[in-house]
Amino acid sequence: MLVATGSLAAFALAGCVGASNENEDATGGEGFETGGSFELPTDPGDDDFADRTGQDVMEVVTIQREADPQFLFDPPFVRVDRGTTVRWVNVDGAFHTVTATASLENRSAADEFNTTIASEGDSFEWDADGTGRQDYYCSPHVGFMYGSVDVN
Ligand SMILES: [Cu+2]
């Protein structure tokens, strides 16, 4: 079993687990353990991005954990093709937002999008029309719940 103990190491391991089923599962999940504390990087490298290229629609789900971070976007960092529709889905029932930011290190609302996915089943779709990275975060959980879409 995967035991998440480190910070970046745990994140990398979780990513590997997800890799085995990403072809059949367009709905995001990287297979994060609910236990084991770690911290998401605010400067993710290429290897931190889950490859979701070749999909018309891909989903990022919200998950609640028993350890830090308490809430996550899953997968937090995702690479898609230009033209992909990214759909954030609230599956844990907690109040979240999907808020664009110009920087993961200094998270503050930017113009691109800022919406609430307030309860279970709520979703938000964004068409990745441009290229480059679009960083975002959740306002109520700004300290640890964030992610990035890298559009190729
Ligand atoms: Cu949140």
py3Dmol code that shows the C-alpha trace and the ligand (Angstrom):
import py3Dmol

protein = """\
ATOM      1  CA  MET A   1       0.000   0.000   0.000  1.00  0.00           C
ATOM      2  CA  LEU A   2       1.003   3.523  -0.616  1.00  0.00           C
ATOM      3  CA  VAL A   3       1.864   5.353   2.566  1.00  0.00           C
ATOM      4  CA  ALA A   4       2.067   9.079   2.135  1.00  0.00           C
ATOM      5  CA  THR A   5       4.645  10.400   4.539  1.00  0.00           C
ATOM      6  CA  GLY A   6       6.813  12.964   2.803  1.00  0.00           C
ATOM      7  CA  SER A   7       5.758  16.122   1.063  1.00  0.00           C
ATOM      8  CA  LEU A   8       6.768  16.127  -2.576  1.00  0.00           C
ATOM      9  CA  ALA A   9       7.533  12.417  -2.480  1.00  0.00           C
ATOM     10  CA  ALA A  10       3.991  11.615  -1.442  1.00  0.00           C
ATOM     11  CA  PHE A  11       2.613  13.830  -4.130  1.00  0.00           C
ATOM     12  CA  ALA A  12       4.721  12.126  -6.775  1.00  0.00           C
ATOM     13  CA  LEU A  13       3.666   8.681  -5.591  1.00  0.00           C
ATOM     14  CA  ALA A  14       0.025   9.632  -5.655  1.00  0.00           C
ATOM     15  CA  GLY A  15       0.486  10.795  -9.214  1.00  0.00           C
ATOM     16  CA  CYS A  16       1.942   7.440 -10.214  1.00  0.00           C
ATOM     17  CA  VAL A  17      -1.028   5.582  -8.817  1.00  0.00           C
ATOM     18  CA  GLY A  18      -3.341   7.615 -10.980  1.00  0.00           C
ATOM     19  CA  ALA A  19      -1.304   6.990 -14.092  1.00  0.00           C
ATOM     20  CA  SER A  20      -2.377   3.372 -14.288  1.00  0.00           C
ATOM     21  CA  ASN A  21      -6.027   4.150 -14.923  1.00  0.00           C
ATOM     22  CA  GLU A  22      -5.984   7.528 -16.546  1.00  0.00           C
ATOM     23  CA  ASN A  23      -6.817   6.146 -19.973  1.00  0.00           C
ATOM     24  CA  GLU A  24     -10.104   4.679 -18.871  1.00  0.00           C
ATOM     25  CA  ASP A  25     -10.962   7.341 -16.327  1.00  0.00           C
ATOM     26  CA  ALA A  26     -11.462  10.798 -17.755  1.00  0.00           C
ATOM     27  CA  THR A  27     -12.815  12.006 -14.464  1.00  0.00           C
ATOM     28  CA  GLY A  28      -9.604  13.233 -13.029  1.00  0.00           C
ATOM     29  CA  GLY A  29      -8.883  11.270  -9.893  1.00  0.00           C
ATOM     30  CA  GLU A  30      -5.221  10.749  -9.163  1.00  0.00           C
ATOM     31  CA  GLY A  31      -5.917   8.262  -6.416  1.00  0.00           C
ATOM     32  CA  PHE A  32      -4.877  10.376  -3.447  1.00  0.00           C
ATOM     33  CA  GLU A  33      -4.900   8.635  -0.110  1.00  0.00           C
ATOM     34  CA  THR A  34      -7.188  10.293   2.404  1.00  0.00           C
ATOM     35  CA  GLY A  35      -4.506  10.058   5.101  1.00  0.00           C
ATOM     36  CA  GLY A  36      -0.897  11.241   5.147  1.00  0.00           C
ATOM     37  CA  SER A  37       0.004  14.895   5.204  1.00  0.00           C
ATOM     38  CA  PHE A  38       1.797  16.587   2.375  1.00  0.00           C
ATOM     39  CA  GLU A  39       1.975  19.990   0.796  1.00  0.00           C
ATOM     40  CA  LEU A  40       1.262  20.821  -2.799  1.00  0.00           C
ATOM     41  CA  PRO A  41       4.041  22.705  -4.547  1.00  0.00           C
ATOM     42  CA  THR A  42       3.299  26.264  -5.601  1.00  0.00           C
ATOM     43  CA  ASP A  43       5.930  25.878  -8.309  1.00  0.00           C
ATOM     44  CA  PRO A  44       4.914  22.567  -9.904  1.00  0.00           C
ATOM     45  CA  GLY A  45       7.346  21.054 -12.362  1.00  0.00           C
ATOM     46  CA  ASP A  46       6.525  19.278 -15.602  1.00  0.00           C
ATOM     47  CA  ASP A  47       6.337  15.917 -13.813  1.00  0.00           C
ATOM     48  CA  ASP A  48       3.702  17.196 -11.413  1.00  0.00           C
ATOM     49  CA  PHE A  49       1.150  17.685 -14.198  1.00  0.00           C
ATOM     50  CA  ALA A  50      -1.187  14.790 -14.930  1.00  0.00           C
ATOM     51  CA  ASP A  51      -1.393  14.186 -18.668  1.00  0.00           C
ATOM     52  CA  ARG A  52      -4.975  14.628 -19.828  1.00  0.00           C
ATOM     53  CA  THR A  53      -4.171  15.544 -23.391  1.00  0.00           C
ATOM     54  CA  GLY A  54      -6.283  13.983 -26.119  1.00  0.00           C
ATOM     55  CA  GLN A  55      -9.551  14.484 -24.264  1.00  0.00           C
ATOM     56  CA  ASP A  56     -12.409  16.762 -25.264  1.00  0.00           C
ATOM     57  CA  VAL A  57     -13.567  17.082 -21.678  1.00  0.00           C
ATOM     58  CA  MET A  58     -11.691  16.385 -18.501  1.00  0.00           C
ATOM     59  CA  GLU A  59     -12.886  16.603 -14.942  1.00  0.00           C
ATOM     60  CA  VAL A  60     -11.205  17.871 -11.830  1.00  0.00           C
ATOM     61  CA  VAL A  61     -12.962  16.731  -8.676  1.00  0.00           C
ATOM     62  CA  THR A  62     -12.888  18.083  -5.154  1.00  0.00           C
ATOM     63  CA  ILE A  63     -11.863  15.624  -2.492  1.00  0.00           C
ATOM     64  CA  GLN A  64     -11.822  15.822   1.278  1.00  0.00           C
ATOM     65  CA  ARG A  65      -8.994  14.217   3.222  1.00  0.00           C
ATOM     66  CA  GLU A  66      -8.304  13.337   6.852  1.00  0.00           C
ATOM     67  CA  ALA A  67      -4.826  14.878   6.766  1.00  0.00           C
ATOM     68  CA  ASP A  68      -3.348  18.023   5.242  1.00  0.00           C
ATOM     69  CA  PRO A  69      -4.290  19.248   2.795  1.00  0.00           C
ATOM     70  CA  GLN A  70      -7.838  18.798   4.056  1.00  0.00           C
ATOM     71  CA  PHE A  71      -9.274  19.537   0.619  1.00  0.00           C
ATOM     72  CA  LEU A  72      -7.751  19.045  -2.799  1.00  0.00           C
ATOM     73  CA  PHE A  73      -8.549  19.562  -6.420  1.00  0.00           C
ATOM     74  CA  ASP A  74      -7.838  16.183  -7.973  1.00  0.00           C
ATOM     75  CA  PRO A  75      -5.803  16.138 -10.075  1.00  0.00           C
ATOM     76  CA  PRO A  76      -4.379  19.459  -8.891  1.00  0.00           C
ATOM     77  CA  PHE A  77      -2.081  19.953 -11.862  1.00  0.00           C
ATOM     78  CA  VAL A  78      -3.244  18.865 -15.259  1.00  0.00           C
ATOM     79  CA  ARG A  79      -2.014  19.171 -18.828  1.00  0.00           C
ATOM     80  CA  VAL A  80      -4.628  19.417 -21.578  1.00  0.00           C
ATOM     81  CA  ASP A  81      -4.828  20.254 -25.241  1.00  0.00           C
ATOM     82  CA  ARG A  82      -6.046  23.614 -26.377  1.00  0.00           C
ATOM     83  CA  GLY A  83      -9.814  23.438 -26.849  1.00  0.00           C
ATOM     84  CA  THR A  84     -10.387  20.998 -24.010  1.00  0.00           C
ATOM     85  CA  THR A  85     -13.297  21.707 -21.701  1.00  0.00           C
ATOM     86  CA  VAL A  86     -12.180  21.520 -18.101  1.00  0.00           C
ATOM     87  CA  ARG A  87     -15.004  20.697 -15.723  1.00  0.00           C
ATOM     88  CA  TRP A  88     -14.601  21.111 -11.980  1.00  0.00           C
ATOM     89  CA  VAL A  89     -17.050  18.967 -10.041  1.00  0.00           C
ATOM     90  CA  ASN A  90     -17.881  19.210  -6.366  1.00  0.00           C
ATOM     91  CA  VAL A  91     -18.012  15.635  -5.121  1.00  0.00           C
ATOM     92  CA  ASP A  92     -17.250  16.132  -1.423  1.00  0.00           C
ATOM     93  CA  GLY A  93     -20.129  18.491  -0.663  1.00  0.00           C
ATOM     94  CA  ALA A  94     -18.045  21.223   0.940  1.00  0.00           C
ATOM     95  CA  PHE A  95     -18.342  24.824  -0.224  1.00  0.00           C
ATOM     96  CA  HIS A  96     -15.614  25.544  -2.766  1.00  0.00           C
ATOM     97  CA  THR A  97     -14.812  28.117  -5.384  1.00  0.00           C
ATOM     98  CA  VAL A  98     -12.825  27.877  -8.586  1.00  0.00           C
ATOM     99  CA  THR A  99     -10.974  31.164  -8.702  1.00  0.00           C
ATOM    100  CA  ALA A 100      -8.394  32.111 -11.296  1.00  0.00           C
ATOM    101  CA  THR A 101      -5.145  33.643 -10.094  1.00  0.00           C
ATOM    102  CA  ALA A 102      -2.087  35.009 -11.823  1.00  0.00           C
ATOM    103  CA  SER A 103       0.188  33.263  -9.348  1.00  0.00           C
ATOM    104  CA  LEU A 104       0.061  30.159  -7.167  1.00  0.00           C
ATOM    105  CA  GLU A 105       2.447  31.725  -4.699  1.00  0.00           C
ATOM    106  CA  ASN A 106       0.370  34.877  -4.238  1.00  0.00           C
ATOM    107  CA  ARG A 107      -3.144  33.641  -4.712  1.00  0.00           C
ATOM    108  CA  SER A 108      -5.652  36.412  -5.427  1.00  0.00           C
ATOM    109  CA  ALA A 109      -8.635  36.591  -7.729  1.00  0.00           C
ATOM    110  CA  ALA A 110      -7.974  37.309 -11.397  1.00  0.00           C
ATOM    111  CA  ASP A 111     -10.414  38.052 -14.196  1.00  0.00           C
ATOM    112  CA  GLU A 112     -10.418  34.742 -16.055  1.00  0.00           C
ATOM    113  CA  PHE A 113     -12.974  32.987 -13.852  1.00  0.00           C
ATOM    114  CA  ASN A 114     -14.290  33.032 -10.314  1.00  0.00           C
ATOM    115  CA  THR A 115     -17.238  30.826  -9.494  1.00  0.00           C
ATOM    116  CA  THR A 116     -18.648  28.835  -6.647  1.00  0.00           C
ATOM    117  CA  ILE A 117     -19.239  25.107  -6.686  1.00  0.00           C
ATOM    118  CA  ALA A 118     -21.105  25.275  -3.425  1.00  0.00           C
ATOM    119  CA  SER A 119     -22.542  21.815  -2.930  1.00  0.00           C
ATOM    120  CA  GLU A 120     -22.298  18.244  -4.104  1.00  0.00           C
ATOM    121  CA  GLY A 121     -22.911  17.887  -7.817  1.00  0.00           C
ATOM    122  CA  ASP A 122     -22.240  21.518  -8.636  1.00  0.00           C
ATOM    123  CA  SER A 123     -19.841  21.983 -11.503  1.00  0.00           C
ATOM    124  CA  PHE A 124     -18.118  24.661 -13.499  1.00  0.00           C
ATOM    125  CA  GLU A 125     -16.855  24.379 -17.052  1.00  0.00           C
ATOM    126  CA  TRP A 126     -14.075  26.377 -18.613  1.00  0.00           C
ATOM    127  CA  ASP A 127     -12.923  26.109 -22.212  1.00  0.00           C
ATOM    128  CA  ALA A 128      -9.160  26.104 -22.454  1.00  0.00           C
ATOM    129  CA  ASP A 129      -9.003  28.341 -25.500  1.00  0.00           C
ATOM    130  CA  GLY A 130      -5.613  29.885 -24.929  1.00  0.00           C
ATOM    131  CA  THR A 131      -2.275  28.292 -24.306  1.00  0.00           C
ATOM    132  CA  GLY A 132      -0.064  28.416 -21.283  1.00  0.00           C
ATOM    133  CA  ARG A 133      -0.778  27.866 -17.624  1.00  0.00           C
ATOM    134  CA  GLN A 134      -3.947  28.955 -15.877  1.00  0.00           C
ATOM    135  CA  ASP A 135      -3.510  28.814 -12.124  1.00  0.00           C
ATOM    136  CA  TYR A 136      -6.480  28.782  -9.768  1.00  0.00           C
ATOM    137  CA  TYR A 137      -7.445  28.195  -6.164  1.00  0.00           C
ATOM    138  CA  CYS A 138     -10.399  27.804  -3.817  1.00  0.00           C
ATOM    139  CA  SER A 139     -11.181  30.948  -1.821  1.00  0.00           C
ATOM    140  CA  PRO A 140     -12.343  29.343   1.441  1.00  0.00           C
ATOM    141  CA  HIS A 141      -9.342  26.992   1.369  1.00  0.00           C
ATOM    142  CA  VAL A 142      -6.843  29.399  -0.140  1.00  0.00           C
ATOM    143  CA  GLY A 143      -4.003  28.130   2.037  1.00  0.00           C
ATOM    144  CA  PHE A 144      -3.790  24.671   0.520  1.00  0.00           C
ATOM    145  CA  MET A 145      -6.425  24.061  -2.177  1.00  0.00           C
ATOM    146  CA  TYR A 146      -5.140  25.134  -5.542  1.00  0.00           C
ATOM    147  CA  GLY A 147      -4.165  23.869  -8.933  1.00  0.00           C
ATOM    148  CA  SER A 148      -3.139  24.663 -12.445  1.00  0.00           C
ATOM    149  CA  VAL A 149      -4.192  23.790 -15.971  1.00  0.00           C
ATOM    150  CA  ASP A 150      -1.364  23.721 -18.473  1.00  0.00           C
ATOM    151  CA  VAL A 151      -2.836  24.206 -21.941  1.00  0.00           C
ATOM    152  CA  ASN A 152      -0.750  23.000 -24.872  1.00  0.00           C
TER     153      ASN A 152
END
"""
ligand_1 = """\
1
CU
Cu -12.294 24.531 -1.213
"""
view = py3Dmol.view(width=600, height=400)
view.addModel(protein, "pdb")
view.setStyle({"model": 0}, {"cartoon": {"style": "trace"}})
view.addModel(ligand_1, "xyz")
view.setStyle({"model": 1}, {"stick": {}})
view.zoomTo()
view.show()
